[in-house]
Amino acid sequence: MANACEAVEDGGGVRNLSVRNLRMSQQPESISPSLPAGPAPQPGQVDGSVPALVAGEHAAQRIPRWLERAELFLRVLLRMYIGLAVCCAPWWHMFWDQNPLFLQFPLLSSFAANGAVKGVVSGLGLLNLWIAFHDAVRHRDE
């Protein structure tokens, strides 16, 4: 934001410096009052208690229960599938040891063959399974 200083002379010959803000016409107002200045009803209010809908505003819509359940089911199913795949992949010979990426980079292959790396990857799969199970149990009662 650009500021401009200007000298203002009061009646006694003393010069005061005042700073005023210069804004570009496209720049939005950075400080806007969020609360009304007085207790008078605002233009969108009918009797001062409940604001009426103003053009352009939409009433809040609730997501249907069946859609929430379907989303939860698909999320849990996907997490379980990914968790099982990541958990079992390091111990599956066809997938892990004969992986084209590992065959192309021998250093990466020797790193991936380490038992600790396989354990960490399997642990991430188990963590994903636990999160899926936790989501399913937590949202069961809702």
VOBA-1610 file (N, C-alpha, C; in pm, whole numbers, padded with zeros to 5 digits, always signed):
BEGIN
Met+00085-00116+00000Met+00000+00000+00000Met+00090+00122+00000Ala+00061+00219-00084Ala+00143+00339-00095Ala+00092+00445+00002Asn+00184+00510+00066Asn+00151+00619+00157Asn+00210+00748+00103Ala+00141+00857+00124Ala+00192+00987+00082Ala+00197+01078+00204Cys+00308+01145+00221Cys+00322+01239+00331Cys+00294+01379+00278Glu+00219+01454+00355Glu+00196+01591+00315Glu+00207+01680+00438Ala+00259+01796+00416Ala+00275+01892+00525Ala+00148+01975+00535Val+00098+01985+00657Val-00023+02063+00682Val+00013+02170+00783Glu-00020+02294+00753Glu+00011+02405+00841Glu-00114+02441+00920Asp-00100+02439+01054Asp-00215+02485+01132Asp-00205+02637+01149Gly-00295+02696+01220Gly-00304+02842+01230Gly-00179+02909+01284Gly-00099+02848+01368Gly+00016+02911+01432Gly+00144+02898+01353Gly+00140+02854+01231Gly+00261+02842+01150Gly+00337+02713+01175Val+00281+02620+01255Val+00349+02494+01282Val+00309+02396+01173Arg+00408+02330+01121Arg+00381+02235+01013Arg+00374+02094+01071Asn+00267+02027+01045Asn+00249+01888+01087Asn+00253+01801+00963Leu+00309+01683+00979Leu+00311+01587+00869Leu+00196+01490+00890Ser+00118+01470+00788Ser+00012+01370+00797Ser+00035+01268+00686Val-00001+01147+00714Val+00017+01039+00618Val-00121+00997+00571Arg-00139+00991+00440Arg-00266+00942+00387Arg-00235+00826+00293Asn-00328+00739+00284Asn-00311+00619+00203Asn-00353+00645+00059Leu-00270+00601-00032Leu-00303+00606-00173Leu-00326+00463-00218Arg-00443+00436-00271Arg-00473+00302-00318Arg-00503+00306-00466Met-00477+00191-00530Met-00516+00177-00669Met-00666+00153-00672Ser-00731+00190-00779Ser-00876+00176-00785Ser-00920+00030-00784Gln-00836-00064-00831Gln-00873-00204-00834Gln-00851-00272-00699Gln-00774-00212-00611Gln-00738-00275-00485Gln-00857-00273-00389Pro-00890-00389-00329Pro-01004-00392-00237Pro-00970-00320-00107Glu-01071-00281-00038Glu-01054-00214+00091Glu-00999-00315+00190Ser-00884-00286+00251Ser-00822-00381+00342Ser-00883-00376+00481Ile-00937-00265+00518Ile-01000-00251+00649Ile-01145-00214+00626Ser-01233-00309+00657Ser-01375-00279+00642Ser-01444-00308+00774Pro-01538-00226+00812Pro-01604-00249+00940Pro-01690-00375+00933Ser-01670-00465+01031Ser-01747-00587+01032Ser-01873-00573+01116Leu-01872-00481+01211Leu-01988-00458+01295Leu-02050-00324+01259Pro-02183-00314+01268Pro-02246-00186+01237Pro-02210-00082+01342Ala-02208+00044+01301Ala-02169+00151+01391Ala-02276+00176+01497Gly-02401+00157+01465Gly-02507+00183+01561Gly-02603+00066+01569Pro-02700+00074+01662Pro-02795-00034+01678Pro-02908-00033+01576Ala-02908+00060+01484Ala-03015+00068+01384Ala-03011-00054+01294Pro-03126-00100+01247Pro-03128-00217+01158Pro-03058-00188+01027Gln-02992-00290+00977Gln-02920-00278+00851Gln-03019-00289+00735Pro-02978-00252+00613Pro-03071-00256+00499Pro-03128-00395+00470Gly-03056-00502+00500Gly-03103-00636+00472Gly-03191-00692+00583Gln-03212-00619+00692Gln-03289-00669+00804Gln-03432-00619+00798Val-03524-00707+00839Val-03665-00671+00834Val-03705-00589+00956Asp-03684-00643+01076Asp-03724-00572+01196Asp-03608-00550+01292Gly-03487-00567+01246Gly-03371-00544+01331Gly-03324-00669+01404Ser-03397-00780+01398Ser-03357-00898+01473Ser-03293-01005+01384Val-03356-01039+01274Val-03306-01145+01187Val-03282-01088+01049Pro-03159-01102+00995Pro-03135-01049+00861Pro-03209-01131+00756Ala-03271-01061+00663Ala-03338-01127+00552Ala-03235-01164+00447Leu-03270-01254+00357Leu-03178-01293+00251Leu-03158-01178+00155Val-03034-01145+00131Val-02998-01040+00037Val-02972-01107-00097Ala-02996-01039-00204Ala-02973-01095-00337Ala-02829-01142-00348Gly-02811-01262-00396Gly-02675-01316-00412Gly-02635-01409-00299Glu-02704-01405-00185Glu-02672-01494-00075Glu-02759-01618-00086His-02704-01732-00048His-02779-01856-00053His-02797-01908+00089Ala-02908-01968+00115Ala-02930-02030+00245Ala-02838-02151+00258Ala-02791-02176+00379Ala-02704-02290+00402Ala-02782-02418+00377Gln-02723-02509+00301Gln-02789-02634+00268Gln-02721-02747+00343Arg-02799-02836+00395Arg-02747-02952+00468Arg-02725-03066+00369Ile-02613-03136+00386Ile-02581-03250+00301Ile-02670-03365+00345Pro-02733-03435+00250Pro-02820-03547+00286Pro-02744-03656+00361Arg-02812-03723+00452Arg-02751-03826+00536Arg-02697-03942+00452Trp-02772-03982+00350Trp-02728-04095+00269Trp-02599-04063+00194Leu-02582-03935+00157Leu-02460-03895+00086Leu-02340-03896+00181Glu-02362-03854+00305Glu-02254-03860+00405Glu-02212-04005+00430Arg-02312-04095+00441Arg-02283-04237+00463Arg-02209-04298+00344Ala-02252-04264+00224Ala-02186-04318+00104Ala-02041-04268+00096Glu-02020-04143+00128Glu-01884-04087+00125Glu-01796-04156+00229Leu-01851-04179+00349Leu-01776-04248+00454Leu-01742-04391+00411Phe-01839-04461+00353Phe-01816-04598+00309Phe-01706-04605+00204Leu-01712-04515+00105Leu-01611-04515-00001Leu-01473-04476+00053Arg-01471-04381+00146Arg-01343-04339+00204Arg-01279-04452+00282Val-01359-04522+00365Val-01306-04634+00443Val-01262-04747+00351Leu-01342-04776+00250Leu-01308-04883+00156Leu-01177-04852+00083Leu-01161-04729+00037Leu-01039-04690-00033Leu-00917-04696+00059Arg-00932-04648+00182Arg-00819-04652+00277Arg-00781-04796+00310Met-00880-04883+00324Met-00849-05023+00353Met-00777-05088+00234Tyr-00821-05059+00114Tyr-00758-05115-00005Tyr-00613-05067-00017Ile-00593-04938-00001Ile-00456-04883-00010Ile-00370-04936+00103Gly-00427-04944+00223Gly-00352-04996+00337Gly-00308-05140+00316Leu-00398-05224+00265Leu-00360-05363+00238Leu-00254-05372+00129Ala-00269-05292+00026Ala-00172-05295-00084Ala-00034-05250-00036Val-00029-05141+00041Val+00101-05089+00088Val+00161-05183+00193Cys+00076-05246+00273Cys+00125-05336+00377Cys+00185-05464+00317Cys+00124-05515+00211Cys+00168-05643+00152Cys+00271-05626+00041Ala+00281-05509-00019Ala+00370-05489-00135Ala+00516-05523-00108Pro+00575-05482+00004Pro+00718-05512+00023Pro+00748-05662+00035Trp+00653-05743+00072Trp+00677-05884+00093Trp+00633-05968-00026Trp+00582-05905-00130Trp+00539-05974-00250Trp+00655-05969-00350His+00710-06085-00381His+00832-06094-00463His+00812-06034-00603Met+00698-06064-00665Met+00674-06014-00802Met+00666-05861-00806Phe+00614-05802-00703Phe+00595-05657-00706Phe+00719-05583-00659Trp+00781-05630-00552Trp+00889-05553-00488Trp+01026-05582-00549Asp+01059-05708-00564Asp+01195-05744-00608Asp+01213-05730-00758Gln+01108-05746-00836Gln+01119-05735-00981Gln+01054-05608-01033Asn+01051-05507-00952Asn+00993-05378-00989Asn+01084-05312-01094Pro+01028-05265-01207Pro+01111-05201-01310Pro+01187-05079-01259Leu+01131-05006-01165Leu+01201-04890-01109Leu+01324-04935-01031Phe+01308-05041-00953Phe+01421-05092-00876Phe+01526-05158-00965Leu+01482-05219-01075Leu+01577-05281-01167Leu+01657-05178-01244Gln+01597-05061-01267Gln+01668-04956-01341Gln+01771-04885-01253Phe+01743-04872-01125Phe+01834-04804-01033Phe+01882-04903-00927Pro+02002-04957-00945Pro+02052-05059-00852Pro+02070-05008-00709Leu+02106-04882-00692Leu+02122-04828-00557Leu+01987-04825-00484Leu+01883-04786-00554Leu+01749-04786-00497Leu+01703-04928-00468Ser+01742-05021-00552Ser+01707-05161-00532Ser+01770-05217-00405Ser+01897-05185-00383Ser+01964-05233-00262Ser+01905-05167-00137Phe+01863-05043-00149Phe+01799-04974-00036Phe+01662-05036-00006Ala+01585-05067-00111Ala+01451-05124-00094Ala+01456-05267-00045Ala+01565-05337-00068Ala+01578-05475-00023Ala+01607-05484+00127Asn+01642-05373+00190Asn+01669-05371+00332Asn+01541-05405+00409Gly+01554-05489+00510Gly+01439-05532+00589Gly+01373-05417+00665Ala+01453-05320+00708Ala+01397-05206+00782Ala+01310-05120+00691Val+01349-05104+00567Val+01270-05025+00472Val+01138-05096+00444Lys+01145-05228+00427Lys+01023-05304+00407Lys+00930-05293+00528Gly+00989-05294+00646Gly+00910-05281+00769Gly+00844-05145+00782Val+00915-05040+00744Val+00857-04904+00750Val+00742-04892+00651Val+00760-04944+00530Val+00653-04937+00430Val+00532-05017+00478Ser+00555-05135+00533Ser+00445-05214+00586Ser+00377-05143+00704Gly+00456-05076+00784Gly+00400-04999+00896Gly+00310-04888+00848Leu+00347-04823+00739Leu+00259-04719+00683Leu+00128-04779+00633Gly+00136-04899+00577Gly+00014-04967+00535Gly-00075-05001+00654Leu-00013-05049+00763Leu-00090-05078+00884Leu-00151-04952+00944Leu-00078-04842+00938Leu-00131-04715+00987Leu-00252-04672+00905Asn-00246-04691+00776Asn-00359-04658+00689Asn-00479-04747+00721Leu-00456-04875+00747Leu-00564-04965+00788Leu-00625-04922+00921Trp-00541-04882+01015Trp-00590-04838+01146Trp-00675-04712+01132Ile-00633-04619+01048Ile-00711-04496+01027Ile-00846-04529+00965Ala-00849-04623+00870Ala-00976-04663+00809Ala-01068-04727+00912Phe-01013-04816+00994Phe-01093-04880+01098Phe-01144-04778+01200His-01058-04685+01236His-01096-04580+01333His-01209-04493+01277Asp-01201-04456+01151Asp-01307-04377+01088Asp-01438-04454+01087Ala-01432-04582+01054Ala-01554-04663+01047Ala-01619-04675+01184Val-01541-04696+01288Val-01597-04712+01423Val-01644-04578+01478Arg-01569-04474+01455Arg-01604-04342+01509Arg-01735-04290+01451His-01760-04312+01323His-01878-04258+01257His-01994-04358+01256Arg-01977-04472+01320Arg-02082-04573+01319Arg-02205-04524+01393Asp-02187-04453+01504Asp-02300-04411+01587Asp-02367-04285+01538Glu-02304-04212+01453Glu-02360-04083+01410Glu-02472-04100+01312
//
